[in-house]
Amino acid sequence: MIVRFLFILLLGLFTLDLYGQPALIPKPLYDDPVYHGAADPVIIYNKAKKKWWMFYTNRRASINDSTVQWVHGTRIGIAESKDGVKWKYVDTANINYRPDVGYTHWAPDVVEHKGTYHMYLTYVPGTFKDWNHPRVIVHLTSPDLKYWNYQSTLKLVNEKVIDASVYRINDTTFRMWYNNEKDGKSIYYADSKDLYNWVDKGKAIAARGEGPKTFFWQRKYFIIVDAWKGMEVYSSTDLLKWTKQAKRILEEPGKGKDDQAIGGHCDVVVNKEGRAFVYYFTHPGRSKANPAARGSFDDKRSVIQVAELKYVNGEIVCDRDEPVAGNKKRLKIL
């Protein structure tokens, strides 16, 4: 009887496979239950709830549309997790900035500073059938990550900009990278002393790409940029001069469920153990081997995946098929 009790207790504490090893991260990691169009994830720790929150572009893959309206008219979705592994849908973010009918919210980045959460959000003034419309980056703040108040529309290089990524250099200097669609979709940057007032600095990376993500790992800075054929990886020692590594990551199709297409617009989280995890999205129906009919639900559907980054011979590599295990005690990566 005692043995049976101990077995049940251990089963509750540890998530193990049949061979007694730590259970593996599921594929896909997360599928939005409303529109099945989760993309552009960003992960931040919710201090009040003691859970990780994922904000994502909630594209409307399930609606019947043959143009690009389904990518517009979106609200930012929220999912939460205790461990970075099991994610549950929460709601859409209550963003107090919707001056236009059919407004669109894309690609948030969220940072916390001195007890206040700051969101830098791509805003499109409507729901459109094509890409030929203004896009700006707006600044919002929140005390709790759920309710967001508008602060300003950033004065950047023009009004065709998307995909902010903010990095705190120190307590008084912040840097934002973003995509300038009018300049060949190259990456520009801006600086701020207080997260409210930004000074545009011009071009950071001349190559074509979007969804830049900046992070510090292995004693250097990295930017991962979505090149629509996998992710380009750049490194720097000063956050100004960037060197592109030879090979992209998340370019070759994986073998896991819903992971046979290229990886897109990601976030990177470095945990307390120094392990780095890339959260990215895929369009499962856009695999080269078995593509879905263009414009169909399967073609539009997207899901969130996660893989571990490794640092080998001075470059970042990522084997999306390598099983990602949690720590020895339980299935947990963050």
BELRA-V649137 format. One record per helix or strand of 3 or more residues. SS is the DSSP state (helix for helix, strand for strand). FROM is the first residue (numbers start at 1). TO is the last residue. If there is no record, write none. Layout:
SS_FROM_TO, SS_FROM_TO
This chain:
helix_2_13, strand_37_46, strand_51_58, helix_69_71, strand_76_81, strand_88_92, strand_94_96, strand_104_113, strand_116_124, strand_135_142, strand_147_153, strand_160_170, strand_173_180, strand_186_192, strand_198_205, strand_210_217, strand_220_226, strand_231_236, strand_264_270, strand_276_282, helix_284_286, helix_297_300, strand_302_312, strand_315_317
